[in-house]
Structure formats: C-alpha cells, structure tokens
Amino acid sequence: MSAEQIYLLNGWTVEFQKYIHMHSHSLELSRGSEAYQVFCEDTRYGFVGIWPYELKETVTDAIFHELLAVLRKWASLSDFQYRLYTSQNDYETNDTQA
C-alpha cells in the first residue's frame, strides 16, 4: 500500500490514499469544517476514474465548481491517466487518445 499523499490546492486539503480496498482509492477534499469524499478507483481500461458529480446534489454550484477546479489541479499533478467525471456521461481527461 502506498503512503498517503496530501496536497494544499486553492485553499483545499486533498488527501489521497491508494488502494484502500482492491482497486478503490480514498480521495477526500476538506476546507475548515467542510469535507467531501470523492469516489475514485482504477478502471479495467487503465485510467483512474474520479466521480465527483454525485456531490452536485448535496453542495451549492459554487462549491461544486471549486471542487472540480481543485480536482483538475490535483489530477494534473498526479502521475496517472485519469477521467474526471463532471456528470454521469461527461468527463475530462489527460489521455490524448480518448
């Protein structure tokens, strides 16, 4: 198991722990008393899937867009191919072949 990675991005703390259960990772964003878990796992297609779109139902639009900005920055710093799902069917990726 890899060590936990902690980043401070745009005023948010991003904590990432690889492989907490099989292919799943722990990804938490926090700021002050706010804390959000984001579903994140390795996929069979070779990329890390990041699914924050479900948070859209529980946070304001402004917070959701802040979280997306932080996740974009965090994912761009990470050393893996990713898909950041902004909705159930829409995603952003660093994979030039997608």
MDTraj code that builds the backbone (N, CA, C; nanometers):
import mdtraj as md
import numpy as np

residues = "MET SER ALA GLU GLN ILE TYR LEU LEU ASN GLY TRP THR VAL GLU PHE GLN LYS TYR ILE HIS MET HIS SER HIS SER LEU GLU LEU SER ARG GLY SER GLU ALA TYR GLN VAL PHE CYS GLU ASP THR ARG TYR GLY PHE VAL GLY ILE TRP PRO TYR GLU LEU LYS GLU THR VAL THR ASP ALA ILE PHE HIS GLU LEU LEU ALA VAL LEU ARG LYS TRP ALA SER LEU SER ASP PHE GLN TYR ARG LEU TYR THR SER GLN ASN ASP TYR GLU THR ASN ASP THR GLN ALA".split()
xyz = np.array([
    [0.0842, -0.1175, 0.0000],
    [0.0000, 0.0000, 0.0000],
    [0.0887, 0.1237, 0.0000],
    [0.0552, 0.2214, -0.0817],
    [0.1321, 0.3445, -0.0905],
    [0.0994, 0.4376, 0.0243],
    [0.1932, 0.5250, 0.0536],
    [0.1724, 0.6241, 0.1577],
    [0.0675, 0.7247, 0.1123],
    [0.0024, 0.7825, 0.2096],
    [-0.0966, 0.8848, 0.1813],
    [-0.0277, 1.0079, 0.1225],
    [-0.0924, 1.0700, 0.0265],
    [-0.0422, 1.1921, -0.0348],
    [-0.1352, 1.3052, 0.0071],
    [-0.0771, 1.4159, 0.0525],
    [-0.1562, 1.5300, 0.0967],
    [-0.1102, 1.6534, 0.0202],
    [-0.2064, 1.7254, -0.0355],
    [-0.1804, 1.8457, -0.1134],
    [-0.2647, 1.9594, -0.0559],
    [-0.2174, 2.0817, -0.0685],
    [-0.2961, 2.2001, -0.0379],
    [-0.3115, 2.2762, -0.1686],
    [-0.4345, 2.2780, -0.2204],
    [-0.4618, 2.3376, -0.3513],
    [-0.5819, 2.4316, -0.3416],
    [-0.5622, 2.5546, -0.3798],
    [-0.6707, 2.6540, -0.3811],
    [-0.7425, 2.6635, -0.2466],
    [-0.6687, 2.6468, -0.1370],
    [-0.7291, 2.6553, -0.0042],
    [-0.7934, 2.5265, 0.0435],
    [-0.7907, 2.4230, -0.0365],
    [-0.8474, 2.2927, -0.0009],
    [-0.7345, 2.1940, 0.0266],
    [-0.7544, 2.1089, 0.1251],
    [-0.6623, 1.9986, 0.1509],
    [-0.7140, 1.8769, 0.0754],
    [-0.6266, 1.8174, -0.0026],
    [-0.6607, 1.6973, -0.0794],
    [-0.5792, 1.5831, -0.0211],
    [-0.6490, 1.4815, 0.0286],
    [-0.5821, 1.3625, 0.0844],
    [-0.6144, 1.2441, -0.0053],
    [-0.5086, 1.1782, -0.0502],
    [-0.5230, 1.0658, -0.1421],
    [-0.4470, 0.9465, -0.0880],
    [-0.5159, 0.8352, -0.0755],
    [-0.4547, 0.7094, -0.0314],
    [-0.4895, 0.6028, -0.1346],
    [-0.3878, 0.5462, -0.1972],
    [-0.4103, 0.4444, -0.2993],
    [-0.4491, 0.3107, -0.2373],
    [-0.5323, 0.2405, -0.3094],
    [-0.5686, 0.1010, -0.2823],
    [-0.6135, 0.0760, -0.1388],
    [-0.7175, 0.1451, -0.0977],
    [-0.7713, 0.1176, 0.0354],
    [-0.8531, -0.0103, 0.0351],
    [-0.9068, -0.0465, -0.0813],
    [-0.9787, -0.1732, -0.0963],
    [-0.9730, -0.2123, -0.2432],
    [-0.9030, -0.3173, -0.2721],
    [-0.8849, -0.3677, -0.4084],
    [-0.8416, -0.2547, -0.5028],
    [-0.9313, -0.2080, -0.5908],
    [-0.8960, -0.1049, -0.6884],
    [-0.9381, 0.0347, -0.6447],
    [-1.0014, 0.0458, -0.5287],
    [-1.0542, 0.1743, -0.4816],
    [-0.9490, 0.2539, -0.4054],
    [-0.9583, 0.3854, -0.4198],
    [-0.8692, 0.4779, -0.3514],
    [-0.9523, 0.5680, -0.2607],
    [-0.8895, 0.6225, -0.1596],
    [-0.9539, 0.7219, -0.0746],
    [-0.9121, 0.8595, -0.1258],
    [-1.0111, 0.9430, -0.1550],
    [-0.9865, 1.0786, -0.2030],
    [-1.0794, 1.1718, -0.1269],
    [-1.0214, 1.2554, -0.0432],
    [-1.1019, 1.3475, 0.0377],
    [-1.0526, 1.4892, 0.0186],
    [-1.1471, 1.5806, 0.0012],
    [-1.1181, 1.7231, -0.0069],
    [-1.1787, 1.7891, 0.1155],
    [-1.1012, 1.8724, 0.1831],
    [-1.1527, 1.9394, 0.3023],
    [-1.1025, 2.0832, 0.3083],
    [-1.1849, 2.1646, 0.3736],
    [-1.1500, 2.3045, 0.3980],
    [-1.2302, 2.3466, 0.5208],
    [-1.1584, 2.3780, 0.6276],
    [-1.2278, 2.4127, 0.7521],
    [-1.3143, 2.2971, 0.7978],
    [-1.4429, 2.3236, 0.8185],
    [-1.5343, 2.2185, 0.8649],
    [-1.5986, 2.1413, 0.7502],
    [-1.5680, 2.1788, 0.6266],
    [-1.6220, 2.1088, 0.5095],
    [-1.5308, 1.9927, 0.4716],
    [-1.5904, 1.8777, 0.4444],
    [-1.5126, 1.7619, 0.3991],
    [-1.5991, 1.6797, 0.3037],
    [-1.5385, 1.6392, 0.1925],
    [-1.6111, 1.5646, 0.0907],
    [-1.5283, 1.4461, 0.0444],
    [-1.5901, 1.3294, 0.0417],
    [-1.5292, 1.2085, -0.0138],
    [-1.5660, 1.2012, -0.1609],
    [-1.4689, 1.1723, -0.2444],
    [-1.4926, 1.1591, -0.3881],
    [-1.4586, 1.0165, -0.4275],
    [-1.5533, 0.9488, -0.4920],
    [-1.5307, 0.8116, -0.5367],
    [-1.4214, 0.8115, -0.6430],
    [-1.3245, 0.7227, -0.6263],
    [-1.2060, 0.7206, -0.7118],
    [-1.1519, 0.5780, -0.7162],
    [-1.1267, 0.5252, -0.8370],
    [-1.0726, 0.3899, -0.8471],
    [-1.0024, 0.3673, -0.9797],
    [-0.9178, 0.2664, -0.9807],
    [-0.8572, 0.2212, -1.1058],
    [-0.9662, 0.1499, -1.1852],
    [-0.9660, 0.1700, -1.3159],
    [-1.0636, 0.1024, -1.4004],
    [-0.9955, -0.0069, -1.4813],
    [-1.0737, -0.0940, -1.5356],
    [-1.0173, -0.2021, -1.6171],
    [-0.9628, -0.1501, -1.7498],
    [-0.9923, -0.0228, -1.7795],
    [-0.9448, 0.0378, -1.9039],
    [-0.8116, 0.1095, -1.8873],
    [-0.7557, 0.1067, -1.7665],
    [-0.6221, 0.1595, -1.7455],
    [-0.6134, 0.3033, -1.6971],
    [-0.7258, 0.3649, -1.6667],
    [-0.7219, 0.5001, -1.6138],
    [-0.7836, 0.5032, -1.4741],
    [-0.7560, 0.6094, -1.4017],
    [-0.8184, 0.6304, -1.2718],
    [-0.9461, 0.7097, -1.2957],
    [-1.0571, 0.6546, -1.2535],
    [-1.1854, 0.7235, -1.2638],
    [-1.2103, 0.8045, -1.1374],
    [-1.2486, 0.9295, -1.1563],
    [-1.2775, 1.0199, -1.0448],
    [-1.4205, 1.0683, -1.0664],
    [-1.5096, 1.0386, -0.9709],
    [-1.6514, 1.0650, -0.9883],
    [-1.7057, 1.1626, -0.8836],
    [-1.6824, 1.2933, -0.9016],
    [-1.7367, 1.3896, -0.8047],
    [-1.8789, 1.4349, -0.8358],
    [-1.9337, 1.3952, -0.9515],
    [-2.0596, 1.4533, -0.9967],
    [-2.1756, 1.4287, -0.9005],
    [-2.1687, 1.3223, -0.8205],
    [-2.2767, 1.2964, -0.7244],
    [-2.2823, 1.4029, -0.6155],
    [-2.1704, 1.4712, -0.5919],
    [-2.1693, 1.5789, -0.4920],
    [-2.2554, 1.6968, -0.5357],
    [-2.2795, 1.7086, -0.6643],
    [-2.3570, 1.8213, -0.7171],
    [-2.4953, 1.8294, -0.6531],
    [-2.5485, 1.7146, -0.6105],
    [-2.6807, 1.7111, -0.5485],
    [-2.6791, 1.7603, -0.4044],
    [-2.5610, 1.7672, -0.3422],
    [-2.5547, 1.7988, -0.1994],
    [-2.4821, 1.9287, -0.1664],
    [-2.4205, 1.9932, -0.2656],
    [-2.3469, 2.1174, -0.2405],
    [-2.3981, 2.2265, -0.3354],
    [-2.3636, 2.3499, -0.3060],
    [-2.4014, 2.4599, -0.3938],
    [-2.3230, 2.4502, -0.5240],
    [-2.3715, 2.5168, -0.6265],
    [-2.3000, 2.5182, -0.7552],
    [-2.1597, 2.5767, -0.7383],
    [-2.1485, 2.6816, -0.6555],
    [-2.0176, 2.7456, -0.6353],
    [-1.9183, 2.6467, -0.5733],
    [-1.9604, 2.5729, -0.4713],
    [-1.8723, 2.4736, -0.4072],
    [-1.8390, 2.3622, -0.5058],
    [-1.9383, 2.3163, -0.5816],
    [-1.9136, 2.2094, -0.6780],
    [-1.8067, 2.2523, -0.7787],
    [-1.8153, 2.3736, -0.8285],
    [-1.7168, 2.4210, -0.9255],
    [-1.5796, 2.4416, -0.8608],
    [-1.5764, 2.4809, -0.7344],
    [-1.4483, 2.4875, -0.6621],
    [-1.3866, 2.3497, -0.6510],
    [-1.4689, 2.2506, -0.6142],
    [-1.4189, 2.1133, -0.6011],
    [-1.3657, 2.0621, -0.7342],
    [-1.4365, 2.0894, -0.8427],
    [-1.3884, 2.0476, -0.9751],
    [-1.2547, 2.1121, -1.0080],
    [-1.2406, 2.2399, -0.9771],
    [-1.1138, 2.3095, -1.0052],
    [-0.9990, 2.2468, -0.9267],
    [-1.0248, 2.2138, -0.8003],
    [-0.9216, 2.1506, -0.7171],
    [-0.8892, 2.0116, -0.7703],
    [-0.9916, 1.9348, -0.8061],
    [-0.9685, 1.8005, -0.8593],
    [-0.8921, 1.8056, -0.9918],
    [-0.9220, 1.9029, -1.0762],
    [-0.8476, 1.9189, -1.2021],
    [-0.6997, 1.9425, -1.1737],
    [-0.6745, 2.0324, -1.0813],
    [-0.5356, 2.0661, -1.0481],
    [-0.4650, 1.9448, -0.9877],
    [-0.5317, 1.8777, -0.8927],
    [-0.4731, 1.7595, -0.8289],
    [-0.4447, 1.6507, -0.9332],
    [-0.5420, 1.6232, -1.0197],
    [-0.5247, 1.5174, -1.1197],
    [-0.4101, 1.5516, -1.2153],
    [-0.3963, 1.6793, -1.2500],
    [-0.2881, 1.7172, -1.3418],
    [-0.1509, 1.7013, -1.2772],
    [-0.1447, 1.7067, -1.1439],
    [-0.0186, 1.6866, -1.0722],
    [0.0137, 1.5387, -1.0518],
    [-0.0859, 1.4544, -1.0656],
    [-0.0695, 1.3109, -1.0399],
    [-0.0066, 1.2423, -1.1598],
    [0.0561, 1.1310, -1.1333],
    [0.1289, 1.0588, -1.2371],
    [0.0474, 0.9404, -1.2881],
    [-0.0729, 0.9680, -1.3391],
    [-0.1552, 0.8613, -1.3947],
    [-0.2544, 0.9206, -1.4940],
    [-0.3049, 0.8337, -1.5821],
    [-0.4122, 0.8756, -1.6715],
    [-0.5407, 0.8778, -1.5904],
    [-0.6234, 0.9783, -1.6138],
    [-0.7466, 0.9908, -1.5363],
    [-0.8618, 1.0345, -1.6249],
    [-0.9807, 1.0092, -1.5746],
    [-1.1035, 1.0681, -1.6271],
    [-1.1758, 1.1288, -1.5076],
    [-1.1974, 1.2571, -1.5148],
    [-1.2679, 1.3319, -1.4117],
    [-1.4102, 1.3531, -1.4615],
    [-1.5046, 1.2797, -1.4037],
    [-1.6435, 1.2848, -1.4487],
    [-1.7142, 1.4057, -1.3887],
    [-1.7495, 1.5007, -1.4757],
    [-1.8204, 1.6208, -1.4326],
    [-1.9712, 1.5982, -1.4290],
    [-2.0153, 1.4922, -1.4945],
    [-2.1539, 1.4448, -1.4890],
    [-2.1480, 1.2948, -1.5160],
    [-2.2623, 1.2309, -1.5173],
    [-2.2618, 1.0859, -1.5357],
    [-2.2011, 1.0449, -1.6700],
    [-2.2177, 1.1281, -1.7732],
    [-2.1704, 1.0918, -1.9069],
    [-2.0576, 1.1786, -1.9607],
    [-2.0241, 1.2869, -1.8912],
    [-1.9216, 1.3795, -1.9397],
    [-1.7981, 1.3728, -1.8509],
    [-1.6828, 1.3761, -1.9146],
    [-1.5590, 1.3712, -1.8375],
    [-1.4502, 1.4528, -1.9050],
    [-1.3492, 1.4851, -1.8251],
    [-1.2270, 1.5494, -1.8717],
    [-1.1144, 1.4483, -1.8501],
    [-1.0164, 1.4494, -1.9373],
    [-0.9097, 1.3512, -1.9264],
    [-0.7762, 1.4103, -1.9724],
    [-0.6687, 1.3495, -1.9278],
    [-0.5369, 1.3835, -1.9785],
    [-0.4909, 1.2817, -2.0829],
    [-0.5767, 1.1883, -2.1181],
    [-0.5456, 1.0867, -2.2178],
    [-0.5702, 1.1438, -2.3571],
    [-0.4643, 1.1641, -2.4312],
    [-0.4775, 1.2229, -2.5641],
    [-0.5425, 1.1278, -2.6649],
    [-0.5535, 0.9992, -2.6313],
    [-0.6130, 0.9004, -2.7191],
    [-0.7649, 0.8861, -2.6982],
    [-0.8178, 0.9454, -2.5895],
    [-0.9608, 0.9295, -2.5564],
    [-1.0493, 1.0136, -2.6449],
])
top = md.Topology()
chain = top.add_chain()
for i, resn in enumerate(residues, 1):
    res = top.add_residue(resn, chain, resSeq=i)
    for name in ("N", "CA", "C"):
        top.add_atom(name, md.element.get_by_symbol(name[0]), res)
traj = md.Trajectory(xyz[None], top)
